[in-house]
């Protein structure tokens, strides 16, 4: 059989159509990790169509060009490239690892690339910009970069060929911790990718003792930030909401009691408030108790008495807090 395969390959190498086809795939492969989003997207679609037409896997089509694709991605550390190039490499590698079978899953520099992507995913915008304060357009680009980092690591976590749970447990745990951090920070597209990644991890690991320990340590920073109601902010509460959607069973009614206490403090007028006046807070601060109230339907089932207090506090706040537009 091996001799027959070798014979077929030799025959194909002499076939003008096969030579032309290979050249086309070669040209496509060179732009698979390029810096233009539309080009990459179209190449991915075209490779899928070529695979269907030939009855072969995309990974099989790309195999002759493994070395050149790998060289493009791994020749330097991720952060040594300009941001658009980083995005292209991240997106291209995510595509390769998502193929069935996965392509480039066994590359020796893959783990280092994952580590670099993990570091970037956790960076603040100013750190990515080298200490400079980025403008709006640059921030949007950084958000896209961060999202592609999370998407790559989510794909790596789900890949049986990469098999981080077997080959690199420490990196896998770091990625799970990153999912938690991104979910609570509020970069919209990155949040979606991190939430999906964490949901996939929960499906495969729920109930396992080591994973319980990791979850508890991941939740601890979030709970620490909730310790002082004066430090609450809308992004933190929205992040807690996203975690509760996935992990409500990991929280108990004491969280609800603490949130009720915070609402009570908001319902109490400031000492400096004139008699009969409304609570005078910064214009956006009424959003904080509103965000707290929106958490309660995600909490574990609470006693009726608990809900009665919530309803009363909501009425009190409605009367005492100014509207955000005032």
C-alpha positions as CSV (number, residue, x, y, z in Angstrom):
1,X,0.0,0.0,0.0
2,X,2.8,2.4,0.8
3,X,4.4,1.7,-2.6
4,X,1.0,2.4,-4.2
5,X,0.7,5.7,-2.4
6,X,4.2,6.7,-3.4
7,X,3.4,5.8,-7.0
8,X,0.2,8.0,-6.9
9,X,2.2,10.9,-5.5
10,X,4.8,10.6,-8.3
11,X,2.0,10.5,-10.9
12,X,0.3,13.6,-9.3
13,X,3.6,15.5,-9.3
14,X,3.8,15.1,-13.1
15,X,0.1,16.1,-13.7
16,X,-0.1,19.7,-14.9
17,X,-3.5,20.2,-13.1
18,X,-2.1,18.9,-9.9
19,X,0.9,21.1,-10.2
20,X,-1.3,24.2,-10.8
21,X,-3.6,23.2,-7.9
22,X,-0.7,22.9,-5.5
23,X,0.6,26.3,-6.6
24,X,-2.8,27.8,-5.9
25,X,-2.9,26.3,-2.4
26,X,0.6,27.5,-1.8
27,X,-0.3,31.0,-2.7
28,X,-3.4,30.9,-0.4
29,X,-1.3,29.4,2.4
30,X,1.0,32.4,2.4
31,X,-1.9,34.8,3.1
32,X,-3.5,32.5,5.7
33,X,-1.8,34.3,8.5
34,X,-1.6,37.7,6.8
35,X,-2.6,41.1,8.2
36,X,-5.8,41.6,6.2
37,X,-8.9,40.4,7.9
38,X,-11.1,40.1,4.8
39,X,-8.3,38.3,2.9
40,X,-7.9,35.7,5.7
41,X,-11.6,35.1,5.9
42,X,-12.0,34.5,2.2
43,X,-8.9,32.2,2.1
44,X,-10.4,30.1,4.9
45,X,-13.7,29.8,3.0
46,X,-11.9,29.0,-0.2
47,X,-9.7,26.3,1.4
48,X,-12.8,24.7,2.8
49,X,-14.4,24.6,-0.7
50,X,-11.2,23.2,-2.2
51,X,-11.2,20.5,0.4
52,X,-14.8,19.6,-0.4
53,X,-14.1,19.5,-4.2
54,X,-11.1,17.2,-3.8
55,X,-12.5,15.1,-0.9
56,X,-9.4,15.9,1.2
57,X,-9.0,17.5,4.6
58,X,-7.8,21.1,4.7
59,X,-4.9,20.0,6.9
60,X,-3.9,17.6,4.1
61,X,-4.0,20.4,1.5
62,X,-1.8,22.6,3.7
63,X,0.7,19.9,4.8
64,X,3.2,20.5,1.9
65,X,3.4,24.1,3.2
66,X,3.7,23.4,6.9
67,X,7.3,24.7,7.1
68,X,6.5,28.0,5.4
69,X,3.4,28.7,7.4
70,X,5.1,27.7,10.7
71,X,8.0,30.0,9.8
72,X,5.7,33.0,9.3
73,X,4.0,32.5,12.7
74,X,6.8,31.3,14.9
75,X,9.9,33.0,13.6
76,X,9.7,35.7,16.3
77,X,7.8,36.1,19.6
78,X,4.3,37.3,19.1
79,X,4.7,40.8,20.7
80,X,7.7,41.5,18.5
81,X,5.4,42.0,15.5
82,X,3.1,45.0,14.9
83,X,-0.4,44.6,16.2
84,X,-2.1,43.9,12.8
85,X,0.5,41.2,12.2
86,X,-0.1,39.7,15.6
87,X,-3.8,39.6,14.9
88,X,-3.2,37.8,11.6
89,X,-0.9,35.2,13.2
90,X,-3.4,34.6,16.0
91,X,-6.4,34.3,13.7
92,X,-4.5,32.1,11.2
93,X,-3.3,29.8,14.0
94,X,-6.8,29.6,15.5
95,X,-8.1,28.5,12.2
96,X,-5.4,25.8,11.8
97,X,-6.0,24.4,15.2
98,X,-9.7,24.3,14.7
99,X,-9.4,22.1,11.6
100,X,-10.3,18.4,11.8
101,X,-7.7,17.1,12.1
102,X,-5.9,20.0,13.6
103,X,-3.0,21.5,11.7
104,X,0.2,22.7,13.4
105,X,-0.9,21.1,16.7
106,X,2.6,19.5,17.2
107,X,4.8,22.5,16.5
108,X,7.6,22.9,19.1
109,X,7.1,26.6,19.5
110,X,3.3,26.3,20.1
111,X,3.4,26.4,23.9
112,X,5.5,29.6,23.9
113,X,3.1,31.2,21.5
114,X,0.2,30.3,23.8
115,X,2.0,31.8,26.7
116,X,2.6,35.0,24.7
117,X,-1.1,35.1,23.7
118,X,-2.0,34.6,27.4
119,X,0.1,37.5,28.5
120,X,-1.4,39.8,25.8
121,X,-4.9,38.8,26.8
122,X,-4.3,40.0,30.3
123,X,-2.5,43.2,29.4
124,X,-4.1,46.6,29.9
125,X,-4.2,48.9,26.8
126,X,-1.4,51.1,28.0
127,X,0.9,48.1,28.5
128,X,0.2,46.9,25.0
129,X,1.0,50.4,23.8
130,X,4.4,50.4,25.5
131,X,3.4,52.7,28.3
132,X,1.8,55.3,26.1
133,X,-1.9,56.4,26.5
134,X,-3.6,55.0,23.3
135,X,-6.3,56.9,21.5
136,X,-9.8,55.5,20.6
137,X,-8.8,53.9,17.3
138,X,-5.8,52.2,18.9
139,X,-8.0,51.0,21.8
140,X,-10.4,49.3,19.3
141,X,-7.4,47.6,17.7
142,X,-6.1,46.4,21.1
143,X,-9.6,45.0,21.9
144,X,-9.5,43.1,18.6
145,X,-6.0,41.8,19.5
146,X,-7.2,40.7,23.0
147,X,-10.2,39.0,21.5
148,X,-8.1,37.0,19.1
149,X,-5.8,35.9,21.9
150,X,-8.8,34.6,23.9
151,X,-10.2,32.8,20.9
152,X,-6.9,31.1,20.2
153,X,-6.6,29.9,23.8
154,X,-10.2,28.8,23.8
155,X,-9.5,26.7,20.7
156,X,-6.3,25.3,22.2
157,X,-8.2,24.3,25.3
158,X,-10.9,22.4,23.3
159,X,-8.4,20.6,20.9
160,X,-7.7,17.0,21.7
161,X,-4.6,17.2,19.5
162,X,-3.1,20.0,21.5
163,X,-4.2,18.3,24.7
164,X,-3.2,20.9,27.3
165,X,-4.9,18.9,30.1
166,X,-2.3,16.2,29.5
167,X,0.7,18.0,28.2
168,X,0.7,21.3,30.1
169,X,-1.7,21.4,33.1
170,X,-0.1,24.6,34.5
171,X,-0.7,26.6,31.3
172,X,-4.2,25.2,31.1
173,X,-4.9,26.5,34.6
174,X,-3.5,29.9,33.7
175,X,-5.8,30.1,30.7
176,X,-8.9,29.3,32.9
177,X,-7.8,32.1,35.3
178,X,-7.5,34.4,32.4
179,X,-11.1,33.5,31.3
180,X,-12.3,34.7,34.7
181,X,-10.3,37.9,34.5
182,X,-11.5,38.8,31.0
183,X,-15.1,38.0,31.9
184,X,-15.0,40.5,34.7
185,X,-13.3,43.3,32.7
186,X,-15.9,44.1,30.1
187,X,-14.1,44.1,26.7
188,X,-17.2,42.9,24.9
189,X,-16.0,40.5,22.1
190,X,-13.2,39.2,24.4
191,X,-15.8,38.6,27.1
192,X,-17.9,36.5,24.7
193,X,-15.0,34.3,23.8
194,X,-13.8,33.9,27.4
195,X,-17.4,33.1,28.5
196,X,-17.7,30.4,25.8
197,X,-14.2,29.1,26.8
198,X,-15.1,28.8,30.4
199,X,-18.5,27.2,29.6
200,X,-16.7,24.5,27.6
201,X,-14.3,23.9,30.5
202,X,-17.2,23.6,32.9
203,X,-18.9,20.9,30.7
204,X,-15.8,18.7,30.8
205,X,-14.5,19.3,34.3
206,X,-17.6,19.9,36.5
207,X,-17.4,17.9,39.8
208,X,-13.7,17.1,39.6
209,X,-11.9,18.0,42.9
210,X,-8.8,19.8,41.4
211,X,-11.1,21.9,39.2
212,X,-13.2,22.9,42.3
213,X,-10.0,24.2,43.9
214,X,-9.1,26.2,40.8
215,X,-12.6,27.6,40.5
216,X,-12.6,28.7,44.1
217,X,-9.2,30.4,43.7
218,X,-10.4,32.1,40.5
219,X,-13.6,33.5,42.2
220,X,-11.7,34.8,45.2
221,X,-10.4,38.0,43.6
222,X,-14.0,38.8,42.5
223,X,-15.4,38.3,46.0
224,X,-12.6,40.4,47.5
225,X,-13.6,43.3,45.2
226,X,-17.1,43.0,46.6
227,X,-16.0,43.4,50.2
228,X,-16.5,47.1,50.2
229,X,-19.6,48.7,48.7
230,X,-17.7,52.0,48.1
231,X,-15.5,50.2,45.6
232,X,-18.3,48.8,43.5
233,X,-18.6,49.8,39.9
234,X,-20.8,48.8,37.0
235,X,-18.1,46.8,35.0
236,X,-17.4,44.7,38.2
237,X,-21.1,44.0,38.8
238,X,-21.6,43.2,35.1
239,X,-18.7,40.8,35.3
240,X,-20.2,39.2,38.4
241,X,-23.5,38.8,36.5
242,X,-21.7,36.9,33.7
243,X,-20.0,34.6,36.2
244,X,-23.4,34.0,38.0
245,X,-24.9,32.9,34.6
246,X,-22.3,30.1,34.5
247,X,-21.6,29.4,38.2
248,X,-24.7,30.3,40.2
249,X,-24.4,27.0,42.2
250,X,-21.0,28.1,43.4
251,X,-22.5,31.1,45.3
252,X,-24.7,30.9,48.3
253,X,-27.4,33.1,49.8
254,X,-24.7,35.0,51.8
255,X,-23.9,36.8,48.6
256,X,-27.5,37.9,48.3
257,X,-27.5,39.1,51.9
258,X,-24.3,41.1,51.3
259,X,-25.9,42.7,48.2
260,X,-29.0,43.6,50.2
261,X,-26.8,45.3,52.8
262,X,-25.2,47.3,50.0
263,X,-28.6,48.4,48.7
264,X,-29.6,49.4,52.2
265,X,-26.6,51.7,52.3
266,X,-27.6,53.2,49.0
267,X,-31.1,53.8,50.3
268,X,-29.8,55.7,53.3
269,X,-29.4,59.4,52.6
270,X,-26.0,61.0,52.9
271,X,-25.5,62.9,56.1
272,X,-24.9,66.0,54.1
273,X,-28.2,65.6,52.2
274,X,-30.7,68.5,52.9
275,X,-33.8,67.4,54.7
276,X,-36.4,66.0,52.3
277,X,-33.8,66.0,49.4
278,X,-32.7,63.2,47.1
279,X,-29.4,61.3,47.5
280,X,-26.8,63.4,45.8
281,X,-24.3,61.1,44.0
282,X,-22.3,61.4,40.8
283,X,-24.5,61.3,37.8
284,X,-23.7,57.7,36.8
285,X,-23.8,56.2,40.3
286,X,-27.5,55.3,40.3
287,X,-26.4,52.6,37.7
288,X,-24.6,50.8,40.6
289,X,-27.6,49.9,42.7
290,X,-29.5,49.2,39.4
291,X,-26.7,46.7,38.5
292,X,-26.9,45.1,42.0
293,X,-30.7,44.6,41.6
294,X,-30.2,42.9,38.3
295,X,-28.0,40.2,40.0
296,X,-30.7,38.8,42.2
297,X,-32.5,36.7,39.6
298,X,-29.2,34.9,39.0
299,X,-28.6,34.0,42.6
300,X,-29.4,30.6,44.1
301,X,-33.1,30.4,45.2
302,X,-33.7,32.7,48.2
303,X,-36.4,32.7,50.9
304,X,-39.6,34.8,50.4
305,X,-38.5,37.1,53.1
306,X,-35.3,37.8,51.2
307,X,-37.3,38.9,48.2
308,X,-39.7,41.1,50.1
309,X,-36.7,43.1,51.5
310,X,-35.4,43.4,47.9
311,X,-38.7,44.7,46.7
312,X,-39.0,47.3,49.5
313,X,-35.4,48.5,49.0
314,X,-36.1,48.8,45.2
315,X,-39.1,51.1,46.0
316,X,-37.0,53.1,48.4
317,X,-34.2,53.6,45.9
318,X,-36.7,54.6,43.2
319,X,-37.9,57.4,45.4
320,X,-34.5,58.6,46.8
321,X,-32.1,58.2,43.9
322,X,-32.1,60.8,41.1
323,X,-32.5,59.5,37.6
324,X,-29.3,59.2,35.6
325,X,-30.4,61.9,33.2
326,X,-31.0,64.5,35.9
